[in-house]
Amino acid sequence: MPGAHGAPRRRLVFLCGVVPVLAAAVLGVLRPTSLARLDDSVYDILLRSTPTKGPRQNVVIVDVDDRSLSTIGQWPWRRDVVGKLITRLRNAGASVIALDIIFAESDRYGQPGDSEERSPGRTATTPDAALAGALHEGRVVLGYGLTFDAAPRPQRPCVLRPVGIVVVQPPDERGYEPLFHATGAVCNLPVLAGATAASGFLNAAPDSDGILRRVPLLAELDGRVYPGLALAAVVAATGSRDMELRIANVNASTLTMDNRTVPVDGKGNLLLRYRGKKRAFPYLSAADVLTDQVPVGALRGKIVFVGTTALGMREVVATPLDTLFAGVEVQATVADNLLEQDFIRRSAIAGILGTLVVLVLGIAIAVLVAGIGIASGLIGAAASVAALWWGTVWLLSTSGVFISPLSPTIGVLGALAVMTLAKFTVERGRADDASREKTAAQRLMVQALLSLTEVRDAETGRHSRRTQHYARLLAEQLATQPDFRAHLTRERIDLLSTLAPLHDIGKVGVPDHVLNKPGALTSEELAQMRKHPALGRDVILKAEARVGVRDDATLEMAKDIVYTHHERWDGAGYPQGLRGTAIPVAGRVMALVDVYDAVRARTLYRKCLSHDDTVEFIVGGKGTHFDPAVVDAFLSVAALFESASDDASADAQ
C-alpha cells in the first residue's frame, strides 16, 4: 500500500509547485511596477553581458570642451563665433549639423564681433543675426526642449518643425495615446529657429531608477507630432519623406521612414543599443574646428552633433554601461542606431512567449520534483535557468531581441522553493507517522514481553513495571549533570523509560524451582539465575537476526538494559565484569533502579526495607556497586521515588 499513500502526496507536492508557476505567469502578463523595475535591472545585466558593437563612423561629436573654453573663451560664446563653427563644419563636408544647444535668449554681447570687417556701405550685423545667417545656409538641425507641466505656462511663440506622419491604430486601441503629450516648449529665438528647415527636441528622461535606457523619437504638442533631435538629423541626412507609426499594442509600435523600420515601445521610445561606455564615438574639440586643425575628410558625409562637455556645463546621464554618459552622446547613439538599423527590440509577443516559457519550465520542474525528488528538481531547475539566461543573452547579441528571463526564473525558483517546503512538510509528516507507529510497536513489544514474564512470574512482572517510572525519574535528573546532558536526550530518556521493564525478560529461561525459590539460592542455583542477562540478550539477538534489523537504536538500548543491569561500578558484577564508564549509561541507571525496587518492594528473598533504609543501602554502594554520579542524581529525586513506590503499593492492594 505504500504506492497508494504516495500518490496523493505526489499530487499535493505537484499542486504546490503549480501555484507559484501560475502566479509568475500572471505577473509576467500584468508586469506590476515592482516587477517592471526588476525587469529593467535584468535587462541591464544582460546588456552588460552582451558584446558591444562599435559605431561605424557615420556620426561625429564636436565637443565644446575645456580646451575649447581656454582657447576661445568662456561659455556662452558670441553667436557669431558659433556661426563660424557651423560654417567650418559645413565647409568640412558634414552632411547634417545637429546642435545639442538651445539659444533661448538674445546674445549677451548684442554687437558685431570685433573680428567683423565692415566694408564701405555694409551694415553691421548683430551676433544673433550672424548666427542666423550661418543657419540659413542649410544642413543644420536646432535643438529645443519640450515641457510637460501639469498647468501649462504662457509661452512665447515658437518656431518648431513638425513632421508629417500617419498614425495607424488597431480598432481596439483607439482610446490609447501612442505618444507623450507636451504642454509647451523651451525654444530658440525666432530669428534663429526661422533660419533652419529642421529642429528636434532634446528630451531624454531616465527611468525611475535613474538609468537612461530609452529615448522618445516622437512627441505631440498642440495636436502636431515633433521629432527628437537625432531623428530629425537622420531624416535630414537621408532625405526621408514618408513616415508612419503603426501601433501593435500598448507596449509595442513600429515607426517606418521610407524603407527604414524602427521598433519603438507604446510611447514612441527607442530602446537604445549603446555602443559601449562613454566616448565610444569620435570626439573633435570645437577649438580644433575653429582653428582648422581637423584632419581632412574627418567630417565628410558625417552627421555632426555639437554639444558641451566642459566642466560645469556638461549634462551627463547614467546608462546600463556607464554612470557618466554625456547627453550629446545619447543623441549620437540614437542617430547611429537609426542609421545602422541594429536595434534592440522587445518582441510584440514577448508577453505571450514569456508566459509559455514560465508554464513549460515551471510545470516541468514541478513534475520532476513530485515524481523523482528534490535533488533531481534542483539539477533540472539549475540547468533550465542557466539555459534560459544563456539563450536570452545569445538572442540579444545575435538578433537584438530582448525577451526577459525574469518571469520564467521566478516561476522555476518559486516552484522549486514551494515544492521543497511542501516535500519537507510531507516527508516530516510521514516521518512523524512512522515514528508514532514505531513507538506504538515498541510499546506493543514491551507489553507482549512483559505479559510473557508475568505469566511465568507475576512478581517479576510487577517489579518490571515499577522500574519504568523510577528509570524516567532518575534519567531526567541525571541529564541535568554536564557529563550526561549530551547522552541523555529527551528521546533517549523516553526510550530508556519505555524499555526499562524488559531488563528481566531473560528470567523466562530460568527454571521455576530456581526462579520461585524463597530464601537464599545455592551456588548452582545462583549460577543459573545469573544467566538471565545473557538469556535476555539472546532473545533480542535472535529477533534481530530473523527480522534482519541492524544498528537499531531501540534494540541497542534494550540489549544494554538487559545485559548490563547487573554490572557493578567496581567491576565485581556479572555477566561481563565491566568496570566504571565501560558500563553503558542505561545499564548504570537500571542497576540502581533494579536494586531500589528489589530492596524496597520485593519479598521473595528478604523482608522489604523502608524507603530511608533503602536510600541508606544504595548510598552504601556508591563507588562500589553504583556509579557515584547516578547515586547523587538518585538522592536529588529520592523523595519522588518514595512517592512513586507508595503509589505502586496502593495500586497493588
ChimeraX attribute file (.defattr): number of C-alpha atoms within 10 A of each C-alpha:
attribute: neighborCount
match mode: 1-to-1
recipient: residues
	/A:1	5
	/A:2	6
	/A:3	8
	/A:4	8
	/A:5	10
	/A:6	12
	/A:7	13
	/A:8	11
	/A:9	18
	/A:10	21
	/A:11	14
	/A:12	17
	/A:13	26
	/A:14	24
	/A:15	20
	/A:16	23
	/A:17	31
	/A:18	26
	/A:19	19
	/A:20	23
	/A:21	31
	/A:22	18
	/A:23	16
	/A:24	27
	/A:25	25
	/A:26	14
	/A:27	17
	/A:28	27
	/A:29	14
	/A:30	12
	/A:31	16
	/A:32	10
	/A:33	9
	/A:34	8
	/A:35	15
	/A:36	15
	/A:37	15
	/A:38	12
	/A:39	18
	/A:40	18
	/A:41	16
	/A:42	15
	/A:43	22
	/A:44	17
	/A:45	14
	/A:46	22
	/A:47	20
	/A:48	14
	/A:49	14
	/A:50	17
	/A:51	14
	/A:52	14
	/A:53	13
	/A:54	12
	/A:55	20
	/A:56	11
	/A:57	14
	/A:58	19
	/A:59	25
	/A:60	23
	/A:61	26
	/A:62	26
	/A:63	23
	/A:64	21
	/A:65	21
	/A:66	19
	/A:67	15
	/A:68	20
	/A:69	17
	/A:70	10
	/A:71	14
	/A:72	16
	/A:73	12
	/A:74	11
	/A:75	12
	/A:76	13
	/A:77	15
	/A:78	23
	/A:79	24
	/A:80	25
	/A:81	18
	/A:82	19
	/A:83	20
	/A:84	16
	/A:85	22
	/A:86	27
	/A:87	21
	/A:88	17
	/A:89	23
	/A:90	22
	/A:91	12
	/A:92	20
	/A:93	16
	/A:94	24
	/A:95	24
	/A:96	26
	/A:97	27
	/A:98	30
	/A:99	26
	/A:100	22
	/A:101	17
	/A:102	16
	/A:103	20
	/A:104	14
	/A:105	10
	/A:106	14
	/A:107	18
	/A:108	12
	/A:109	13
	/A:110	14
	/A:111	14
	/A:112	19
	/A:113	17
	/A:114	6
	/A:115	8
	/A:116	10
	/A:117	10
	/A:118	11
	/A:119	8
	/A:120	6
	/A:121	6
	/A:122	8
	/A:123	8
	/A:124	15
	/A:125	17
	/A:126	19
	/A:127	24
	/A:128	26
	/A:129	20
	/A:130	22
	/A:131	24
	/A:132	22
	/A:133	19
	/A:134	23
	/A:135	23
	/A:136	16
	/A:137	13
	/A:138	18
	/A:139	20
	/A:140	28
	/A:141	26
	/A:142	29
	/A:143	26
	/A:144	25
	/A:145	20
	/A:146	21
	/A:147	15
	/A:148	14
	/A:149	10
	/A:150	8
	/A:151	8
	/A:152	12
	/A:153	11
	/A:154	7
	/A:155	11
	/A:156	12
	/A:157	10
	/A:158	16
	/A:159	17
	/A:160	23
	/A:161	21
	/A:162	18
	/A:163	19
	/A:164	13
	/A:165	17
	/A:166	14
	/A:167	13
	/A:168	16
	/A:169	18
	/A:170	10
	/A:171	7
	/A:172	8
	/A:173	14
	/A:174	11
	/A:175	8
	/A:176	13
	/A:177	14
	/A:178	27
	/A:179	18
	/A:180	17
	/A:181	19
	/A:182	18
	/A:183	17
	/A:184	20
	/A:185	20
	/A:186	17
	/A:187	25
	/A:188	23
	/A:189	20
	/A:190	16
	/A:191	15
	/A:192	22
	/A:193	25
	/A:194	17
	/A:195	20
	/A:196	22
	/A:197	16
	/A:198	24
	/A:199	30
	/A:200	28
	/A:201	28
	/A:202	26
	/A:203	19
	/A:204	19
	/A:205	14
	/A:206	15
	/A:207	12
	/A:208	8
	/A:209	10
	/A:210	12
	/A:211	19
	/A:212	20
	/A:213	21
	/A:214	21
	/A:215	23
	/A:216	23
	/A:217	26
	/A:218	26
	/A:219	23
	/A:220	18
	/A:221	18
	/A:222	9
	/A:223	9
	/A:224	13
	/A:225	18
	/A:226	23
	/A:227	23
	/A:228	24
	/A:229	30
	/A:230	32
	/A:231	22
	/A:232	28
	/A:233	30
	/A:234	21
	/A:235	22
	/A:236	22
	/A:237	18
	/A:238	13
	/A:239	11
	/A:240	15
	/A:241	12
	/A:242	13
	/A:243	19
	/A:244	16
	/A:245	22
	/A:246	19
	/A:247	25
	/A:248	16
	/A:249	16
	/A:250	14
	/A:251	18
	/A:252	21
	/A:253	23
	/A:254	19
	/A:255	23
	/A:256	18
	/A:257	18
	/A:258	14
	/A:259	9
	/A:260	13
	/A:261	16
	/A:262	21
	/A:263	23
	/A:264	26
	/A:265	24
	/A:266	20
	/A:267	22
	/A:268	25
	/A:269	22
	/A:270	24
	/A:271	20
	/A:272	21
	/A:273	20
	/A:274	27
	/A:275	19
	/A:276	19
	/A:277	15
	/A:278	16
	/A:279	12
	/A:280	15
	/A:281	21
	/A:282	15
	/A:283	17
	/A:284	20
	/A:285	19
	/A:286	28
	/A:287	22
	/A:288	17
	/A:289	21
	/A:290	20
	/A:291	12
	/A:292	12
	/A:293	12
	/A:294	17
	/A:295	10
	/A:296	10
	/A:297	11
	/A:298	15
	/A:299	25
	/A:300	16
	/A:301	17
	/A:302	20
	/A:303	28
	/A:304	27
	/A:305	27
	/A:306	25
	/A:307	24
	/A:308	25
	/A:309	17
	/A:310	16
	/A:311	10
	/A:312	8
	/A:313	14
	/A:314	16
	/A:315	15
	/A:316	15
	/A:317	19
	/A:318	17
	/A:319	22
	/A:320	19
	/A:321	17
	/A:322	14
	/A:323	15
	/A:324	13
	/A:325	19
	/A:326	20
	/A:327	21
	/A:328	25
	/A:329	26
	/A:330	23
	/A:331	26
	/A:332	28
	/A:333	22
	/A:334	26
	/A:335	23
	/A:336	28
	/A:337	22
	/A:338	20
	/A:339	20
	/A:340	13
	/A:341	13
	/A:342	16
	/A:343	24
	/A:344	22
	/A:345	22
	/A:346	20
	/A:347	16
	/A:348	16
	/A:349	12
	/A:350	18
	/A:351	20
	/A:352	14
	/A:353	15
	/A:354	21
	/A:355	22
	/A:356	14
	/A:357	20
	/A:358	27
	/A:359	21
	/A:360	16
	/A:361	22
	/A:362	31
	/A:363	23
	/A:364	19
	/A:365	30
	/A:366	30
	/A:367	20
	/A:368	21
	/A:369	26
	/A:370	26
	/A:371	16
	/A:372	12
	/A:373	16
	/A:374	20
	/A:375	12
	/A:376	15
	/A:377	24
	/A:378	19
	/A:379	12
	/A:380	19
	/A:381	24
	/A:382	15
	/A:383	11
	/A:384	19
	/A:385	19
	/A:386	12
	/A:387	12
	/A:388	19
	/A:389	18
	/A:390	15
	/A:391	14
	/A:392	20
	/A:393	25
	/A:394	17
	/A:395	15
	/A:396	23
	/A:397	19
	/A:398	12
	/A:399	12
	/A:400	19
	/A:401	18
	/A:402	20
	/A:403	21
	/A:404	23
	/A:405	23
	/A:406	24
	/A:407	26
	/A:408	27
	/A:409	24
	/A:410	21
	/A:411	31
	/A:412	33
	/A:413	21
	/A:414	21
	/A:415	32
	/A:416	27
	/A:417	17
	/A:418	20
	/A:419	28
	/A:420	22
	/A:421	15
	/A:422	21
	/A:423	22
	/A:424	14
	/A:425	13
	/A:426	16
	/A:427	13
	/A:428	12
	/A:429	12
	/A:430	15
	/A:431	12
	/A:432	12
	/A:433	12
	/A:434	12
	/A:435	12
	/A:436	12
	/A:437	12
	/A:438	13
	/A:439	15
	/A:440	12
	/A:441	12
	/A:442	17
	/A:443	14
	/A:444	12
	/A:445	14
	/A:446	18
	/A:447	17
	/A:448	12
	/A:449	18
	/A:450	24
	/A:451	14
	/A:452	15
	/A:453	24
	/A:454	18
	/A:455	13
	/A:456	18
	/A:457	17
	/A:458	14
	/A:459	16
	/A:460	22
	/A:461	21
	/A:462	18
	/A:463	19
	/A:464	23
	/A:465	17
	/A:466	21
	/A:467	28
	/A:468	19
	/A:469	20
	/A:470	27
	/A:471	26
	/A:472	20
	/A:473	22
	/A:474	27
	/A:475	26
	/A:476	18
	/A:477	19
	/A:478	23
	/A:479	18
	/A:480	13
	/A:481	15
	/A:482	9
	/A:483	11
	/A:484	15
	/A:485	14
	/A:486	10
	/A:487	13
	/A:488	21
	/A:489	14
	/A:490	13
	/A:491	9
	/A:492	16
	/A:493	20
	/A:494	15
	/A:495	18
	/A:496	25
	/A:497	20
	/A:498	23
	/A:499	27
	/A:500	30
	/A:501	30
	/A:502	24
	/A:503	28
	/A:504	24
	/A:505	25
	/A:506	23
	/A:507	24
	/A:508	20
	/A:509	17
	/A:510	18
	/A:511	13
	/A:512	12
	/A:513	9
	/A:514	16
	/A:515	20
	/A:516	15
	/A:517	13
	/A:518	12
	/A:519	10
	/A:520	11
	/A:521	15
	/A:522	10
	/A:523	9
	/A:524	10
	/A:525	16
	/A:526	13
	/A:527	11
	/A:528	17
	/A:529	18
	/A:530	17
	/A:531	17
	/A:532	22
	/A:533	24
	/A:534	18
	/A:535	20
	/A:536	23
	/A:537	22
	/A:538	16
	/A:539	14
	/A:540	18
	/A:541	17
	/A:542	11
	/A:543	13
	/A:544	15
	/A:545	10
	/A:546	9
	/A:547	9
	/A:548	8
	/A:549	11
	/A:550	11
	/A:551	8
	/A:552	10
	/A:553	11
	/A:554	16
	/A:555	19
	/A:556	13
	/A:557	20
	/A:558	24
	/A:559	25
	/A:560	20
	/A:561	29
	/A:562	28
	/A:563	26
	/A:564	27
	/A:565	29
	/A:566	27
	/A:567	26
	/A:568	26
	/A:569	24
	/A:570	17
	/A:571	16
	/A:572	15
	/A:573	17
	/A:574	17
	/A:575	16
	/A:576	15
	/A:577	16
	/A:578	19
	/A:579	17
	/A:580	18
	/A:581	10
	/A:582	12
	/A:583	21
	/A:584	17
	/A:585	22
	/A:586	25
	/A:587	25
	/A:588	27
	/A:589	26
	/A:590	29
	/A:591	24
	/A:592	27
	/A:593	25
	/A:594	23
	/A:595	18
	/A:596	22
	/A:597	20
	/A:598	20
	/A:599	21
	/A:600	20
	/A:601	23
	/A:602	18
	/A:603	14
	/A:604	15
	/A:605	14
	/A:606	13
	/A:607	11
	/A:608	16
	/A:609	17
	/A:610	13
	/A:611	21
	/A:612	13
	/A:613	13
	/A:614	20
	/A:615	21
	/A:616	11
	/A:617	15
	/A:618	20
	/A:619	18
	/A:620	13
	/A:621	17
	/A:622	18
	/A:623	16
	/A:624	17
	/A:625	23
	/A:626	22
	/A:627	23
	/A:628	16
	/A:629	16
	/A:630	21
	/A:631	23
	/A:632	17
	/A:633	20
	/A:634	25
	/A:635	17
	/A:636	14
	/A:637	16
	/A:638	20
	/A:639	14
	/A:640	16
	/A:641	23
	/A:642	18
	/A:643	12
	/A:644	17
	/A:645	21
	/A:646	14
	/A:647	12
	/A:648	17
	/A:649	12
	/A:650	9
	/A:651	8
	/A:652	8
	/A:653	5
